[in-house]
C-alpha cells in the first residue's frame, strides 16, 4: 500500500491509502470483485475522493504519492 496526499482547493490536504488489487489500485479496502480498480494510486485516490464529495469540500487540485 501507498499513501496518496490530495491537495484541495481550500488549501487543506487529505491523505488516502491506496492498495494494489487485481493489477490496479483501489482506496479503502476491502475491495471485492465488483469494485473498479484504477491504473495508478493517484487515480484511485481521485475516484475515492469524488465518491465521498458530499461529505465536505473535496475539490482536488493535485495528488501525489508520499514516499
Beta strands, then each sheet from edge to edge (+ up, - down):
strand 1: 2-8
strand 2: 13-21
strand 3: 24-27
strand 4: 60-65
sheet 1: 3+ 2- 1+ 4-
end
